[in-house]
Amino acid sequence: MEIDLKVDVGKIELKNPLLLASGCAGYGLEFDDFFDVSKVGGVCLKGLSINESKGNNPPRIWETPSGMMNAIGLQNIGIKNFLKEKAPHLRKIDTVFVANFYGHKVEEYVEAAKMLDDEECIKALEMNISCPNISAGGIQFGVDPLLVHKVVSEVRKETKKPLCVKLTPSGNIKETAKSAFEAGADALVAINTIPAMAIDTEKMDFRIFNKVGGLSGPAIHPIAVKMVFDVVSEVPIPIIGCGGVEKGSDGIEFLLLGARAFQVGTALFYNPKAPLDIINELKEYLKRKGFNSIKEIIGKIKTKEKEKCL
Ligand SMILES: Cc1cc2nc3c(=O)[nH]c(=O)nc-3n(C[C@H](O)[C@H](O)[C@H](O)COP(=O)(O)O)c2cc1C
């Protein structure tokens, strides 16, 4: 019997629970040489802003044990160019495209969401709230529950599309998750990269021009698992796990805790075919465990019991 991998993340229907993470899969067309992108449940596109952005100066990437740090600086082609040059190609591909977007002011988030709202190839929006708010002295939107509430509720009013909010691991994730839910988010993604730093002792300088980078990859997976655990027990909306998934069992961890889907990011850089391997591993796991459908394992582990001290 064919194993059923279909899941839904609220109103978003996916053929399987694997999405490519934003910033790691370009605009959905870059993986053509490696695999047919319609095989994955969805693709979160590179974070878009109203205007084109050139990002940060190099060096922007540093490899770490079991991970990498990046400070790309949200380089992107801008929403107008995306709609003109990329969207017509994406309309022909049978998977769910999710537009990741950001701003540096509440008004920029709202404007970006409005610009994306009528594009038919975009089935959902993913708000990256790990950005500094220049109207509030540069504090990240995502660490302050009040700012999260403000920016999510303003965007919510202006879009008909399902709205996913991508949480930052900085700050109190239970509080920010609650704020995003109360402000009208349809789903939450946990987590974005973790702020990190590396020093070149020979040059006596920072490894990354921006000094701080975001750590991603297998190194952050157990942290992401803990944060998904925290969030699923806090809010009643669907959660998408993200952080360090490189094999089937990593994604299954998120699903067992109650996440409806998961994303694969950094693994694509060292194994571009990882999504196909992971999808096969999901099927093999379900067969071995005697399940016919992936939905049967979602939330199999109860998360309500209180934790004891470490
Ligand atoms: C090079 C790079 C660029 C990224 N760009 C974005 C982005 O534009 N928007 C966003 O929300 N997350 C971005 N991320 C974060 C990833 O989508 C993901 O949340 C994070 O890397 C953790 O998942 P992973 O360990 O599977 O990579 C980026 C990550 C990397 C490594």
The ligand as an ORCA input file, in Angstrom:
! r2SCAN-3c Opt
* xyz 0 1
  C      22.500     31.264      3.643
  C      21.211     31.374      4.423
  C      20.279     32.362      4.068
  C      19.080     32.474      4.782
  N      18.160     33.419      4.405
  C      16.966     33.508      5.072
  C      15.969     34.441      4.647
  O      16.113     35.167      3.653
  N      14.824     34.518      5.387
  C      14.603     33.707      6.481
  O      13.538     33.805      7.111
  N      15.515     32.779      6.858
  C      16.680     32.679      6.183
  N      17.607     31.734      6.574
  C      17.311     30.840      7.707
  C      16.818     29.470      7.232
  O      15.639     29.575      6.470
  C      16.561     28.525      8.438
  O      15.596     29.123      9.280
  C      17.814     28.284      9.266
  O      18.961     28.208      8.445
  C      17.717     27.024     10.114
  O      17.486     25.882      9.311
  P      18.686     24.911      8.797
  O      19.523     24.584      9.999
  O      17.985     23.735      8.192
  O      19.449     25.706      7.797
  C      18.806     31.596      5.877
  C      19.747     30.612      6.215
  C      20.925     30.492      5.502
  C      21.897     29.408      5.892
*
